[in-house]
């Protein structure tokens, strides 16, 4: 068989093409997509006098605060930020609070994502503020709640800045020049008896003022909307913020994306998660709008788990779980009471948790929106399940798939309670399960790794394990959600693992064959726009544009369904240590990501059926669903998230039939290497992604 190796070194700006097959028509370039963001600016109406004030002339002073600090406090600093050679303490309340300037230590936990924002000299100076909180479950034990930013994220890192440290009683937040840059959610309160005095560095801080109770900031709109360039691979616009579990819904002409807002890779709220649902929507998939949070955290015991949006009584609702057992022992929550009621009556109770005393709410609840944008919590507990997936089945009946903390299929006449178990043994497992019907087939997707399907006219017992058949559509996303949009189209949205429990948003479109097999392709409307593509003929050499780019080429087999093609993504420095290879074996309709080898093809990876882990977004394989009998096009997007990703996201579409995506930490793509066997590659094009 014919063998051919082609190498492209982006840093050398060169590529050698391959043998041509048949001509193809140019594909129209994608249009730009914009995300209109909520303003990050806030205004504090500071009163004329403060509880305590400090200036350079009075660098240390006594504090007089009430014993009850549940209403929080606000501190305002006028500080001259400088690049520190050693740690400098701007302000301190001994044993309780510190605001410091320091250089990032590479051994520190990476969840703050500081290294993605470097100064021109490569250093990573940071501003941090820590607050010591007494545990509500372990009196006498204290933990530091820390917020911070890399100074390089500021438009003007050095010089005078207005800094606000805000403890609301629920959250600990850092504002610089009126802009919110970081926050975390509290678990416990600072001990007022420890807050006897405070001091500042007179060389860096000219004045400071403390206000108690905390001042509630007002949201300030910007004169012009703040806009992000793309929704595909989008993350919240903070240095340490990511998209967690995604749930979606189409309602009244709008596609809604709800996602668990994740800071620090599940490490917020002192390691308890601190997740809640943020909200995006679009009517045309070109312009997206960021709305206010659908389920904000408003009490210290709150931390939420995945549910589903659904339509009930003409209103858009969203179910979710109260993951209170991450904070409190189960016996201190309402769960035992809820299970006892279910065991006694055979259906679940409806409990307004505001009426409960002595127990902390846990289990399933939901919020309701009258307009599809503004949501209100019902405060109703309706099931002890902690990840409830509610939907209306094709017969119009209210159904729920119970996840984390429970299992089975449930039915009720009302969302608010009275849920009865219809099938205790199905779904068989998985978490964050979702139902959808497409044409003559029903599907249940099971969180990270499960998928079942049956004909729509068959009983529930007829569901087949599609993963066991090797015909799943998992493509590297975690907890994907499926939603139908107009035109009989179905979208799959999820997050790509970059942090422990978060990453960028990814949305792909599903395809369906007459036999019910479901494939995946890129969604045309949101494929990132590119600059002018450069065609790379077999005899030509062309420059390559950027660290984030789209590569496309045609694969032409010498014989139908025979041969192999691989593309290796090489590090910018020319070494092969972190290189990633994408490979497709046409004879087996099998593709994979693996660690690239200097000589030869990479080792074979496992599919989900074989025990592989696509959801880890590293090395894995996919199988089936790729017709390789005729020439087909491969498109590959490489994105470094403008440095935020700390590595390379690589998203591959194979003949508009299957997609697969990976994240390669610490890889900055600087070169490409093609390897072929029994195929020709033609019409190689590369173009930078638009900002």
C-alpha positions as CSV (number, residue, x, y, z in Angstrom):
1,X,0.0,0.0,0.0
2,X,1.1,3.6,-0.7
3,X,2.6,5.4,2.3
4,X,3.1,9.1,2.6
5,X,4.3,11.4,5.3
6,X,3.7,15.2,5.2
7,X,4.9,17.6,7.9
8,X,3.9,21.1,8.6
9,X,5.8,23.3,11.1
10,X,3.8,26.3,12.0
11,X,6.8,28.0,13.6
12,X,8.6,27.4,10.3
13,X,5.5,28.3,8.4
14,X,5.7,25.4,6.0
15,X,3.6,22.5,4.7
16,X,4.1,19.9,2.0
17,X,0.8,18.8,0.4
18,X,-0.2,15.3,-0.9
19,X,-1.5,13.7,-4.0
20,X,-4.8,15.1,-5.3
21,X,-8.0,13.1,-5.9
22,X,-11.1,14.8,-7.2
23,X,-11.9,18.5,-7.2
24,X,-14.3,20.0,-4.6
25,X,-16.2,23.2,-4.4
26,X,-15.1,25.8,-1.8
27,X,-17.2,25.8,1.4
28,X,-18.6,29.2,2.4
29,X,-16.8,30.6,5.4
30,X,-18.8,30.7,8.6
31,X,-20.3,33.9,9.7
32,X,-19.4,35.6,13.0
33,X,-21.3,34.7,16.2
34,X,-21.5,37.1,19.1
35,X,-22.3,36.7,22.8
36,X,-23.7,39.8,24.4
37,X,-22.5,39.7,28.0
38,X,-24.0,41.1,31.2
39,X,-22.0,44.0,32.5
40,X,-19.4,43.1,35.1
41,X,-19.5,46.5,36.6
42,X,-21.1,47.4,40.0
43,X,-21.5,50.5,42.0
44,X,-21.2,50.8,45.8
45,X,-23.0,53.8,47.3
46,X,-20.5,54.4,50.1
47,X,-21.9,56.6,53.0
48,X,-19.9,59.6,54.0
49,X,-18.6,57.9,57.2
50,X,-17.4,54.4,57.7
51,X,-17.3,52.1,60.8
52,X,-13.5,52.3,60.7
53,X,-11.0,54.2,58.6
54,X,-7.3,54.0,58.0
55,X,-4.8,56.2,56.1
56,X,-1.1,56.5,55.7
57,X,-1.0,58.7,58.7
58,X,-2.9,56.1,60.7
59,X,-1.5,52.7,59.5
60,X,-3.0,50.7,62.4
61,X,-6.2,51.0,64.3
62,X,-8.6,49.2,66.6
63,X,-11.8,47.7,65.2
64,X,-15.2,47.6,66.8
65,X,-17.6,45.2,65.2
66,X,-20.9,43.5,66.3
67,X,-20.8,39.9,67.4
68,X,-23.2,39.0,64.6
69,X,-21.5,39.3,61.2
70,X,-24.2,37.4,59.2
71,X,-24.9,40.7,57.4
72,X,-21.3,40.9,56.3
73,X,-19.1,43.9,55.7
74,X,-17.4,45.9,52.9
75,X,-13.9,47.1,52.7
76,X,-12.7,49.8,50.3
77,X,-9.0,50.4,49.5
78,X,-7.1,52.9,47.5
79,X,-4.0,50.9,46.6
80,X,-0.9,51.4,44.4
81,X,-0.5,48.0,42.8
82,X,3.1,47.1,41.9
83,X,4.9,44.0,40.6
84,X,6.1,42.4,43.8
85,X,9.5,40.7,44.1
86,X,8.4,39.4,47.5
87,X,5.0,39.0,49.1
88,X,3.5,42.3,50.3
89,X,0.5,42.6,52.6
90,X,-1.7,45.5,51.6
91,X,-4.1,45.1,54.5
92,X,-4.6,42.7,57.4
93,X,-6.9,41.8,60.2
94,X,-4.7,39.4,62.1
95,X,-6.1,35.9,62.1
96,X,-9.1,36.8,59.9
97,X,-8.3,38.7,56.7
98,X,-5.4,39.4,54.5
99,X,-5.0,41.2,51.1
100,X,-1.6,40.5,49.5
101,X,0.4,41.0,46.4
102,X,2.7,38.1,45.5
103,X,4.2,36.2,42.7
104,X,2.4,33.0,41.7
105,X,4.0,29.9,43.0
106,X,3.9,27.1,40.4
107,X,3.3,24.6,43.2
108,X,0.1,26.4,44.2
109,X,-3.2,24.7,43.2
110,X,-3.9,25.4,39.6
111,X,-7.7,26.0,40.0
112,X,-7.3,29.8,40.0
113,X,-5.8,29.5,36.5
114,X,-3.3,32.3,37.2
115,X,-0.6,31.1,34.8
116,X,-2.8,31.7,31.8
117,X,-2.3,35.4,32.4
118,X,1.4,36.4,32.3
119,X,3.1,39.7,32.3
120,X,5.4,40.6,29.3
121,X,8.4,39.3,31.3
122,X,6.7,35.9,31.9
123,X,6.0,36.6,35.6
124,X,2.6,36.0,37.2
125,X,2.0,38.5,40.0
126,X,-1.3,38.1,41.7
127,X,-3.6,40.1,44.1
128,X,-5.3,37.8,46.6
129,X,-7.6,38.3,49.6
130,X,-8.4,35.6,52.1
131,X,-11.1,35.5,54.8
132,X,-11.0,33.0,57.7
133,X,-14.5,31.4,58.3
134,X,-15.6,29.3,61.2
135,X,-17.2,26.0,60.0
136,X,-20.9,25.7,60.6
137,X,-20.6,21.9,61.0
138,X,-17.3,21.9,63.0
139,X,-17.4,24.8,65.5
140,X,-13.9,25.9,66.4
141,X,-12.5,24.9,63.0
142,X,-11.5,27.6,60.5
143,X,-10.8,27.6,56.8
144,X,-9.6,30.4,54.5
145,X,-11.9,31.5,51.7
146,X,-9.7,33.0,49.0
147,X,-10.3,35.2,46.0
148,X,-7.7,36.6,43.7
149,X,-6.7,37.7,40.2
150,X,-3.5,37.7,38.1
151,X,-2.5,41.4,37.7
152,X,-2.0,40.8,33.9
153,X,-5.8,40.5,33.5
154,X,-6.1,44.2,34.3
155,X,-5.8,46.7,31.4
156,X,-3.4,48.7,33.6
157,X,-1.8,46.3,36.0
158,X,0.3,48.8,37.9
159,X,-0.6,52.1,39.5
160,X,-3.5,53.3,41.7
161,X,-6.7,51.2,41.8
162,X,-9.9,51.3,43.7
163,X,-10.3,47.9,45.4
164,X,-13.4,46.6,47.2
165,X,-13.5,43.4,49.3
166,X,-17.1,42.5,49.9
167,X,-18.4,39.8,52.3
168,X,-22.1,39.7,51.8
169,X,-22.7,36.9,54.3
170,X,-23.2,34.6,51.2
171,X,-20.2,35.4,49.1
172,X,-16.7,36.8,49.3
173,X,-15.9,39.0,46.3
174,X,-13.1,41.1,44.8
175,X,-13.8,44.2,42.8
176,X,-11.2,46.4,41.1
177,X,-12.2,49.8,39.7
178,X,-15.8,48.8,40.0
179,X,-15.5,45.6,38.1
180,X,-16.2,42.2,39.6
181,X,-13.2,39.9,39.0
182,X,-13.6,37.0,41.4
183,X,-15.9,35.7,44.0
184,X,-16.4,32.6,46.1
185,X,-19.3,31.3,48.3
186,X,-19.1,31.3,52.0
187,X,-19.5,28.4,54.4
188,X,-19.4,29.9,57.9
189,X,-18.7,33.4,59.2
190,X,-15.6,35.3,60.4
191,X,-15.4,35.4,64.2
192,X,-16.0,38.9,65.3
193,X,-14.1,38.4,68.6
194,X,-11.0,38.0,66.5
195,X,-11.5,41.2,64.6
196,X,-9.9,43.6,67.1
197,X,-7.5,45.6,64.9
198,X,-6.4,46.1,61.4
199,X,-3.4,47.5,59.6
200,X,-2.2,48.5,56.1
201,X,1.0,48.9,54.2
202,X,1.5,52.7,54.0
203,X,3.7,52.4,51.0
204,X,1.0,50.7,48.9
205,X,-2.3,51.8,50.5
206,X,-3.2,55.4,51.0
207,X,-6.6,54.9,52.7
208,X,-9.0,52.2,53.7
209,X,-12.5,52.1,55.0
210,X,-14.7,49.4,56.5
211,X,-18.5,49.4,56.4
212,X,-20.8,47.2,58.4
213,X,-23.3,45.8,57.5
214,X,-22.2,45.0,53.9
215,X,-23.2,47.6,51.3
216,X,-25.3,46.0,48.5
217,X,-23.8,47.0,45.1
218,X,-26.0,48.1,42.2
219,X,-25.5,46.6,38.7
220,X,-24.1,49.2,36.3
221,X,-24.8,48.8,32.5
222,X,-22.1,49.6,30.1
223,X,-22.7,52.3,27.3
224,X,-22.0,49.6,24.7
225,X,-22.7,45.9,25.1
226,X,-19.7,43.8,26.0
227,X,-19.3,41.1,23.4
228,X,-17.5,37.7,23.2
229,X,-16.6,36.5,19.7
230,X,-17.9,32.9,19.7
231,X,-20.4,30.7,21.6
232,X,-18.5,27.6,20.5
233,X,-15.9,26.8,23.1
234,X,-17.2,29.7,25.2
235,X,-16.4,30.1,28.9
236,X,-17.6,32.8,31.3
237,X,-15.4,35.9,31.0
238,X,-13.3,35.4,34.2
239,X,-9.9,33.9,34.6
240,X,-11.0,31.0,36.7
241,X,-14.6,30.4,35.6
242,X,-15.9,27.5,33.5
243,X,-19.0,25.9,32.2
244,X,-20.2,22.9,34.2
245,X,-23.1,20.6,33.5
246,X,-25.3,21.9,30.6
247,X,-29.0,21.5,30.2
248,X,-30.9,23.0,27.2
249,X,-34.5,23.7,26.0
250,X,-36.2,25.4,23.1
251,X,-39.2,27.6,24.0
252,X,-41.1,30.3,22.2
253,X,-38.5,30.8,19.5
254,X,-35.5,30.7,21.7
255,X,-32.8,28.1,22.5
256,X,-31.9,28.2,26.1
257,X,-28.6,27.0,27.6
258,X,-28.5,26.7,31.4
259,X,-25.1,25.7,32.8
260,X,-23.7,25.1,36.3
261,X,-21.3,28.0,36.8
262,X,-18.0,26.6,38.0
263,X,-15.1,28.4,39.5
264,X,-11.9,26.7,40.4
265,X,-12.8,23.3,39.0
266,X,-15.4,22.3,41.7
267,X,-13.2,23.8,44.5
268,X,-15.4,26.7,45.4
269,X,-17.3,26.9,48.6
270,X,-14.3,25.5,50.4
271,X,-14.3,22.4,48.2
272,X,-18.1,21.8,48.3
273,X,-18.7,23.0,44.7
274,X,-20.8,26.1,45.0
275,X,-22.5,25.5,41.7
276,X,-25.6,27.3,40.4
277,X,-27.3,27.7,37.1
278,X,-26.4,30.6,34.8
279,X,-28.4,31.2,31.6
280,X,-27.7,32.0,27.9
281,X,-30.2,32.1,25.1
282,X,-30.5,32.8,21.3
283,X,-33.3,33.2,18.8
284,X,-31.1,32.8,15.7
285,X,-27.8,31.1,16.9
286,X,-25.9,34.1,15.6
287,X,-26.5,36.5,18.5
288,X,-26.5,35.1,22.0
289,X,-27.6,36.9,25.2
290,X,-26.3,36.3,28.7
291,X,-29.1,36.6,31.3
292,X,-29.0,37.0,35.0
293,X,-28.5,33.7,36.9
294,X,-31.5,31.4,36.8
295,X,-30.8,29.9,40.3
296,X,-28.4,32.2,42.2
297,X,-27.0,31.0,45.5
298,X,-28.8,33.0,48.3
299,X,-28.1,30.9,51.4
300,X,-25.0,29.3,52.7
301,X,-26.3,25.8,52.6
302,X,-27.1,26.0,48.9
303,X,-25.0,24.2,46.3
304,X,-26.9,22.8,43.3
305,X,-26.8,19.7,41.1
306,X,-28.0,19.1,37.6
307,X,-31.7,18.9,36.5
308,X,-33.6,19.8,33.4
309,X,-35.6,22.6,31.9
310,X,-39.2,21.7,31.1
311,X,-42.5,23.3,30.2
312,X,-45.2,23.0,32.8
313,X,-48.5,24.9,33.0
314,X,-47.4,27.1,30.2
315,X,-44.3,28.2,32.1
316,X,-40.6,27.5,31.6
317,X,-39.3,25.7,34.6
318,X,-36.0,24.2,35.6
319,X,-35.5,21.3,38.0
320,X,-32.3,20.9,40.0
321,X,-31.0,19.2,43.1
322,X,-30.0,20.6,46.4
323,X,-26.6,18.9,47.0
324,X,-26.7,19.7,50.7
325,X,-25.1,16.4,51.8
326,X,-21.8,17.8,50.4
327,X,-22.0,20.2,53.4
328,X,-24.1,18.6,56.1
329,X,-24.5,14.9,57.2
330,X,-27.6,13.3,55.7
331,X,-29.3,13.0,59.1
332,X,-29.2,16.7,59.5
333,X,-31.1,17.3,56.2
334,X,-34.7,16.7,55.1
335,X,-33.8,13.6,53.2
336,X,-34.7,11.0,55.9
337,X,-38.0,12.7,56.4
338,X,-38.7,12.7,52.7
339,X,-37.8,9.0,52.3
340,X,-39.9,8.1,55.3
341,X,-42.9,9.9,53.8
342,X,-42.4,8.1,50.5
343,X,-42.1,4.7,52.2
344,X,-45.3,5.3,54.1
345,X,-47.5,6.7,51.4
346,X,-46.0,5.3,48.1
347,X,-45.6,8.8,46.7
348,X,-43.4,11.8,47.5
349,X,-44.4,14.7,49.7
350,X,-44.6,18.4,48.7
351,X,-42.7,20.5,51.3
352,X,-42.1,24.2,51.4
353,X,-38.6,24.2,52.9
354,X,-39.2,27.6,54.5
355,X,-41.5,25.9,56.9
356,X,-38.9,23.3,58.1
357,X,-37.1,24.0,61.3
358,X,-34.1,22.1,62.6
359,X,-33.3,20.4,59.3
360,X,-31.4,21.7,56.2
361,X,-33.2,21.3,52.9
362,X,-32.0,18.7,50.4
363,X,-33.3,16.8,47.4
364,X,-35.2,18.0,44.4
365,X,-36.7,21.5,43.9
366,X,-37.4,23.7,40.9
367,X,-37.7,27.3,39.7
368,X,-40.3,28.9,37.5
369,X,-40.2,31.7,34.9
370,X,-43.2,33.7,33.6
371,X,-41.2,35.3,30.7
372,X,-38.5,32.7,30.0
373,X,-35.7,34.9,31.4
374,X,-36.4,35.8,35.0
375,X,-36.7,32.7,37.3
376,X,-38.1,32.5,40.8
377,X,-37.4,29.7,43.2
378,X,-40.4,27.8,44.4
379,X,-38.7,26.6,47.7
380,X,-40.7,23.3,47.2
381,X,-39.1,20.0,47.8
382,X,-40.8,17.3,45.8
383,X,-38.5,14.3,45.7
384,X,-35.4,13.1,47.6
385,X,-33.5,12.6,44.3
386,X,-30.6,15.1,44.1
387,X,-30.3,15.3,40.3
388,X,-33.9,15.2,38.9
389,X,-34.5,15.0,35.2
390,X,-38.1,16.1,34.6
391,X,-39.7,16.0,31.1
392,X,-43.1,15.8,29.4
393,X,-43.3,12.5,27.5
394,X,-44.8,12.3,24.0
395,X,-48.2,11.4,25.5
396,X,-48.1,14.6,27.5
397,X,-47.5,13.0,30.8
398,X,-45.2,14.4,33.5
399,X,-42.2,12.1,34.0
400,X,-38.9,12.2,35.9
401,X,-35.7,10.1,35.6
402,X,-34.2,10.0,39.1
403,X,-30.4,10.3,39.3
404,X,-27.9,10.8,42.1
405,X,-29.5,9.8,45.4
406,X,-32.3,7.8,43.8
407,X,-33.0,5.9,40.6
408,X,-35.8,4.8,38.3
409,X,-38.6,6.3,36.2
410,X,-41.3,8.3,38.1
411,X,-44.6,9.9,37.2
412,X,-46.8,12.6,38.8
413,X,-49.8,14.8,38.1
414,X,-48.0,17.8,39.6
415,X,-44.4,18.9,39.7
416,X,-44.7,19.9,43.3
417,X,-45.2,16.4,44.7
418,X,-47.0,13.1,44.6
419,X,-44.3,11.4,42.5
420,X,-44.8,7.6,42.2
421,X,-42.2,5.2,41.0
422,X,-43.1,3.6,37.6
423,X,-40.0,1.5,37.1
424,X,-37.5,1.1,39.8
425,X,-35.0,-0.7,37.6
426,X,-34.7,1.6,34.6
427,X,-32.7,3.6,33.7
428,X,-30.1,1.1,34.7
429,X,-27.5,3.6,35.8
430,X,-25.6,6.7,34.8
431,X,-26.3,10.2,36.0
432,X,-27.9,13.3,34.5
433,X,-30.1,11.2,32.2
434,X,-32.2,12.8,29.5
435,X,-35.1,11.5,27.3
436,X,-35.8,12.6,23.7
437,X,-37.8,11.2,20.8
438,X,-36.7,11.6,17.3
439,X,-38.9,10.3,14.5
440,X,-39.8,6.7,15.2
441,X,-37.2,6.2,18.0
442,X,-36.9,7.0,21.7
443,X,-33.6,7.7,23.3
444,X,-32.3,8.1,26.9
445,X,-28.8,9.5,27.3
446,X,-27.1,8.6,30.5
447,X,-24.8,11.3,31.7
448,X,-21.2,10.5,30.9
449,X,-21.3,7.0,29.4
450,X,-24.7,5.5,28.9
451,X,-27.2,5.5,26.0
452,X,-30.4,3.4,25.4
453,X,-32.8,3.4,22.4
454,X,-35.9,1.7,21.2
455,X,-38.6,2.1,18.6
456,X,-41.2,4.6,19.7
457,X,-44.0,2.1,19.5
458,X,-42.3,-0.5,21.7
459,X,-42.8,-0.8,25.5
460,X,-40.3,0.6,27.9
461,X,-38.8,-2.8,28.4
462,X,-37.6,-2.8,24.8
463,X,-34.8,-0.3,25.4
464,X,-31.4,-1.5,24.1
465,X,-28.0,-0.6,25.4
466,X,-26.5,1.3,22.4
467,X,-23.1,1.6,24.1
468,X,-22.8,-2.2,24.3
469,X,-23.4,-2.3,20.5
470,X,-20.7,0.2,19.9
471,X,-23.1,2.7,18.3
472,X,-23.1,5.5,20.8
473,X,-22.5,9.1,19.9
474,X,-20.3,10.2,22.8
475,X,-17.6,12.5,21.4
476,X,-15.6,13.7,24.4
477,X,-18.2,15.9,26.0
478,X,-19.3,15.5,29.6
479,X,-23.0,15.2,30.5
480,X,-24.4,16.2,27.1
481,X,-28.0,17.3,26.8
482,X,-30.2,16.9,23.7
483,X,-32.8,19.4,22.5
484,X,-34.9,19.6,19.3
485,X,-35.0,22.9,17.5
486,X,-37.1,24.0,14.5
487,X,-36.6,22.1,11.2
488,X,-36.5,18.7,13.0
489,X,-33.0,19.3,14.1
490,X,-31.4,18.1,17.3
491,X,-28.5,19.7,19.2
492,X,-26.2,18.2,21.7
493,X,-24.6,20.5,24.2
494,X,-22.1,19.7,26.9
495,X,-18.9,20.8,28.5
496,X,-15.3,19.7,27.7
497,X,-13.3,18.6,30.7
498,X,-10.4,21.1,31.3
499,X,-10.8,21.5,35.1
500,X,-12.0,19.0,37.6
501,X,-15.6,19.8,36.8
502,X,-15.7,22.4,34.1
503,X,-14.5,23.6,30.8
504,X,-15.8,25.3,27.7
505,X,-19.3,25.0,26.3
506,X,-19.5,22.8,23.1
507,X,-22.6,22.5,20.9
508,X,-22.8,20.0,18.0
509,X,-25.6,18.9,15.8
510,X,-27.0,15.3,15.7
511,X,-27.8,13.4,12.5
512,X,-30.1,10.4,12.2
513,X,-30.2,7.5,9.8
514,X,-33.4,5.6,8.9
515,X,-32.4,2.8,11.2
516,X,-32.3,5.2,14.2
517,X,-28.5,5.4,14.3
518,X,-27.5,8.8,15.6
519,X,-24.3,10.6,14.4
520,X,-22.8,14.0,15.1
521,X,-21.6,16.9,13.0
522,X,-20.6,20.5,13.6
523,X,-23.5,23.0,13.7
524,X,-23.1,25.4,10.7
525,X,-24.5,28.4,12.5
526,X,-22.0,28.4,15.3
527,X,-18.9,27.0,13.7
528,X,-16.3,29.7,14.6
529,X,-15.6,32.2,11.8
530,X,-12.1,32.2,10.3
531,X,-9.9,34.6,8.4
532,X,-8.9,34.1,4.8
533,X,-8.0,30.4,4.3
534,X,-4.7,29.5,2.7
535,X,-4.8,26.7,0.2
536,X,-1.8,24.4,0.5
537,X,-1.1,22.7,-2.8
538,X,1.1,19.6,-3.0
539,X,4.0,21.6,-4.4
540,X,3.5,24.7,-2.3
541,X,4.7,26.2,1.0
542,X,2.4,28.5,2.9
543,X,2.5,30.4,6.2
544,X,0.2,29.2,9.0
545,X,-1.7,31.9,10.8
546,X,-2.2,31.4,14.5
547,X,-2.3,29.2,17.5
548,X,-6.1,28.9,17.0
549,X,-7.0,27.8,13.5
550,X,-9.2,25.6,11.3
551,X,-7.6,22.9,9.2
552,X,-9.5,21.1,6.5
553,X,-8.7,18.5,3.9
554,X,-10.2,15.8,1.8
555,X,-9.5,12.1,2.3
556,X,-9.6,10.0,-0.9
557,X,-9.3,6.2,-0.4
558,X,-7.4,4.2,-3.1
559,X,-10.0,1.5,-2.5
560,X,-13.4,1.9,-0.7
561,X,-13.2,1.6,3.1
562,X,-9.4,0.9,3.0
563,X,-6.4,2.8,4.3
564,X,-5.5,5.1,7.2
565,X,-4.8,8.8,7.8
566,X,-3.3,10.6,10.8
567,X,-2.6,14.1,11.7
568,X,-0.2,14.9,14.6
569,X,-0.3,18.2,16.4
570,X,3.2,19.1,17.4
571,X,4.4,21.4,20.2
572,X,5.5,24.9,19.3
573,X,9.0,24.3,20.5
574,X,9.4,21.4,18.0
575,X,9.7,18.7,20.6
576,X,7.4,15.7,20.5
577,X,6.8,15.3,24.2
578,X,3.2,16.5,24.3
579,X,2.3,15.9,20.7
580,X,-1.3,14.6,20.0
581,X,-2.3,12.4,17.0
582,X,-5.7,12.2,15.5
583,X,-6.0,9.0,13.4
584,X,-8.7,7.4,11.3
585,X,-8.7,3.7,10.1
586,X,-11.1,3.5,7.2
587,X,-11.4,-0.3,7.2
588,X,-12.7,-0.3,10.7
589,X,-14.5,3.1,10.6
590,X,-12.6,3.8,13.8
591,X,-11.0,7.1,14.8
592,X,-9.0,8.1,17.9
593,X,-6.9,10.7,19.7
594,X,-3.6,9.4,21.1
595,X,-0.1,10.5,22.1
596,X,1.8,11.0,18.9
597,X,4.9,8.9,18.2
598,X,8.0,10.3,16.4
599,X,8.0,7.3,14.1
600,X,4.9,5.5,13.0
601,X,1.2,5.6,14.0
602,X,0.2,6.0,17.6
603,X,-0.9,3.0,19.7
604,X,-4.5,1.9,19.6
605,X,-6.9,3.5,22.1
606,X,-10.2,2.0,23.4
607,X,-13.7,3.0,22.6
608,X,-16.4,3.5,25.2
609,X,-17.7,0.0,24.5
610,X,-14.2,-1.4,25.2
611,X,-13.7,0.5,28.4
612,X,-12.4,3.8,27.1
613,X,-13.2,7.2,28.6
614,X,-14.3,9.8,26.0
615,X,-15.6,12.0,28.7
616,X,-12.1,12.5,30.1
617,X,-11.4,14.3,26.8
618,X,-7.9,12.8,26.5
619,X,-6.9,9.7,24.6
620,X,-9.9,7.6,23.4
621,X,-11.4,6.1,20.3
622,X,-14.8,6.1,18.6
623,X,-16.3,3.5,16.3
624,X,-19.0,3.1,13.6
625,X,-21.1,5.7,11.8
626,X,-18.4,6.8,9.4
627,X,-18.9,6.0,5.7
628,X,-15.4,5.8,4.2
629,X,-16.3,4.3,0.8
630,X,-16.1,7.6,-1.0
631,X,-13.9,10.7,-0.6
632,X,-14.9,12.7,2.4
633,X,-13.9,16.0,4.1
634,X,-12.2,16.3,7.5
635,X,-12.3,19.6,9.4
636,X,-10.3,20.2,12.6
637,X,-10.6,23.2,14.9
638,X,-7.7,24.0,17.2
639,X,-8.3,26.6,19.9
640,X,-6.2,27.8,22.8
641,X,-8.9,30.0,24.3
642,X,-6.7,33.1,23.9
643,X,-4.4,31.4,26.4
644,X,-7.0,30.7,29.1
645,X,-7.2,27.0,28.3
646,X,-3.6,26.5,29.2
647,X,-3.4,24.0,26.3
648,X,-5.1,23.1,23.1
649,X,-8.7,22.1,22.4
650,X,-8.9,20.0,19.2
651,X,-12.3,19.4,17.7
652,X,-12.5,17.1,14.6
653,X,-15.5,16.5,12.3
654,X,-15.3,13.4,10.0
655,X,-17.3,13.7,6.8
656,X,-20.1,15.5,8.7
657,X,-20.9,12.1,10.2
658,X,-19.0,11.9,13.5
659,X,-17.2,14.4,15.7
660,X,-14.7,13.9,18.5
661,X,-13.0,16.5,20.7
662,X,-10.0,16.4,23.1
663,X,-8.1,18.7,25.4
664,X,-4.3,18.6,25.5
665,X,-3.0,20.5,28.6
666,X,0.2,22.5,28.1
667,X,0.2,21.9,24.3
668,X,0.6,24.9,22.1
669,X,0.3,23.7,18.6
670,X,3.4,24.7,16.6
671,X,3.4,22.1,13.9
672,X,1.4,19.5,12.0
673,X,2.4,16.1,10.6
674,X,0.3,14.1,8.1
675,X,0.8,10.4,7.7
676,X,-1.2,8.4,5.1
677,X,-1.5,4.8,4.0
678,X,-3.7,3.7,1.1
679,X,-5.3,7.2,0.8
680,X,-4.6,10.5,-0.7
681,X,-5.1,13.9,0.9
682,X,-6.2,16.9,-1.1
683,X,-7.3,20.5,-0.8
684,X,-5.5,21.2,2.5
685,X,-6.5,24.5,3.8
686,X,-5.8,26.4,7.0
687,X,-7.2,29.6,8.4
688,X,-6.9,31.5,11.6
689,X,-10.0,31.8,13.9
690,X,-11.4,35.3,14.1
691,X,-11.2,37.0,17.5
